[in-house]
């Protein structure tokens, strides 16, 4: 039996973020009432305030997309912020959902929850089978705690709380601040700027790590799909099913932006985990498929960048 969103009050926590924003766009085609609240009106790390807001607003369903996020450098520079803020946000929203009688909650994690040397493609069962990648273990621990909170509320109270783990995401609304961004928005900005002067494009690390990328609109569609069709304790990977090296990704971004300059590497910057490809078979077996190819997605993300849709610009 599908969980129907029609007629429901649906809170997208974190609607100003890239993922939350995409979920709000996706929900426009569902017959539901979307609730959002800005940072100036509600501090999501403040448990008492979140509880009060949820008891007043009484959402039926929650997409928990609020999080402190960032790329490899931000993660390793601000371990307290990534661990503490994410734990506080999760505790506040799960507690609020319990108190306010939320019927369904989807918690969003990240592929970095898995061990650094997990067998590839990474199956959901790999969780907690080995040491984490040190550059983002703080964020990963907070996200693993979120999965466990969803499972604990399901076990102790029977609540229909579920978790989804997306792969590396990009798209409109991304963060383009070089010190905080993930690799794809960083490359879009770097190639755009290099093209203006004919300069080489500098890639952090060796360029050899492999990553999987998904357009955020595909991720939002998968989240709505899971909200409607999935109701179980294990978390579910949201993956695109293919990977690319950072060097080849750089070449692809240069091709999309029509720039034939030189690529140089900066080995003083970290590579992070060598490979991170999700096994998405649990999700695809339910009948969901991604639709946006990488080249098309990069073109869309670049159009959003040119339109000024993003942070850190
Ligand atoms: O996207 P990214 O920052 O995060 O980096 P992770 C991916 C790869 O791209 C790394 C390389 O090997 C980087 O060294 N890279 C090359 C660059 N040039 C750049 C650049 O200019 N900027 C950035 N940022 N990277 C993140 C985690 O890991 O994955 C987060 O830190 C989150 O917690 C996210 O889980 C999904 O893929 O390494």
Boltz pocket constraint, residues with backbone or C-beta under 6 A from the ligand:
constraints:
  - pocket:
      binder: B
      contacts: [[A, 70], [A, 71], [A, 72], [A, 73], [A, 75], [A, 110], [A, 111], [A, 112], [A, 135], [A, 136], [A, 139], [A, 140], [A, 166], [A, 167], [A, 168], [A, 169], [A, 178], [A, 180], [A, 181], [A, 182], [A, 183], [A, 184], [A, 186], [A, 187], [A, 202], [A, 203], [A, 204], [A, 205], [A, 209], [A, 211], [A, 246], [A, 269], [A, 270], [A, 271], [A, 272], [A, 273]]
      max_distance: 6.0
